[in-house]
Amino acid sequence: MRLATWIVGAGLLALSVSVSAGEFNNECSWGLANDKHVKTDCKVYAVREDGKTYCFSNDKAMEAFMKDVPVNMKKAKEVFGRA
């Protein structure tokens, strides 16, 4: 299975510009992967090669999510789907 390519932007690297249309209604993807609903301003985000943007509450959350994207993405989708 091929892992998706991610283009990562965060804080100053993204010039602190928020993304207005992140997946999961701009909730933190790492939070969702841990069964928590955390709304973000999407200043920390990652964009998959398919153009979908995933928001994170902070750099550490994004870093943790990226350690196992397939597992974390599956969990995040399941939790978001229950809302």
C-alpha positions as CSV (number, residue, x, y, z in Angstrom):
1,M,0.0,0.0,0.0
2,R,1.4,3.4,-1.0
3,L,1.3,6.1,1.6
4,A,0.0,9.5,0.5
5,T,2.4,12.4,0.1
6,W,1.9,15.2,2.5
7,I,2.8,18.9,2.1
8,V,3.1,20.3,5.5
9,G,2.5,23.9,6.5
10,A,2.5,25.4,10.0
11,G,2.6,28.7,11.8
12,L,5.3,30.9,10.4
13,L,6.1,28.5,7.6
14,A,2.6,29.1,6.3
15,L,2.8,32.8,7.2
16,S,0.1,32.2,9.8
17,V,-2.6,32.1,7.2
18,S,-5.5,30.0,8.3
19,V,-7.0,27.5,5.9
20,S,-10.7,28.0,5.6
21,A,-11.8,24.6,4.4
22,G,-10.1,21.8,6.3
23,E,-11.4,18.3,6.4
24,F,-13.4,17.2,9.5
25,N,-14.9,20.7,9.7
26,N,-11.6,22.1,10.8
27,E,-11.3,19.9,13.9
28,C,-7.9,18.6,14.9
29,S,-7.2,15.4,13.1
30,W,-5.0,14.1,16.0
31,G,-7.7,15.0,18.5
32,L,-10.2,13.0,16.5
33,A,-7.7,10.1,16.3
34,N,-7.8,10.2,20.1
35,D,-11.6,10.4,20.4
36,K,-11.7,14.1,21.1
37,H,-13.4,16.9,19.2
38,V,-11.0,19.9,19.2
39,K,-11.9,22.9,16.9
40,T,-8.9,24.6,15.3
41,D,-8.2,27.8,13.4
42,C,-6.3,25.6,11.0
43,K,-3.0,27.5,11.3
44,V,-1.3,24.2,11.6
45,Y,-2.2,21.9,8.7
46,A,-1.1,19.3,6.2
47,V,-2.3,18.9,2.7
48,R,-2.4,15.5,1.0
49,E,-1.4,15.1,-2.6
50,D,-5.1,14.7,-3.4
51,G,-5.6,18.3,-2.2
52,K,-7.4,17.6,1.0
53,T,-6.3,19.7,4.0
54,Y,-6.2,18.4,7.5
55,C,-6.0,20.7,10.5
56,F,-4.1,20.3,13.8
57,S,-4.3,22.2,17.1
58,N,-0.5,22.6,17.2
59,D,2.8,21.4,15.8
60,K,3.1,18.5,18.3
61,A,-0.4,17.2,17.4
62,M,0.6,17.2,13.7
63,E,3.9,15.5,14.4
64,A,2.2,12.7,16.5
65,F,-0.5,12.2,13.8
66,M,2.2,11.8,11.1
67,K,3.9,9.0,12.9
68,D,1.2,6.6,11.7
69,V,-1.0,8.3,9.2
70,P,-3.0,5.3,8.0
71,V,-4.0,4.2,11.5
72,N,-4.6,7.8,12.8
73,M,-6.7,8.7,9.7
74,K,-8.9,5.6,10.1
75,K,-9.5,6.5,13.8
76,A,-10.2,10.2,13.0
77,K,-12.7,9.3,10.3
78,E,-14.5,6.9,12.6
79,V,-14.7,9.4,15.5
80,F,-15.8,12.3,13.2
81,G,-18.4,10.0,11.6
82,R,-20.0,9.4,15.0
83,A,-20.5,13.1,15.7
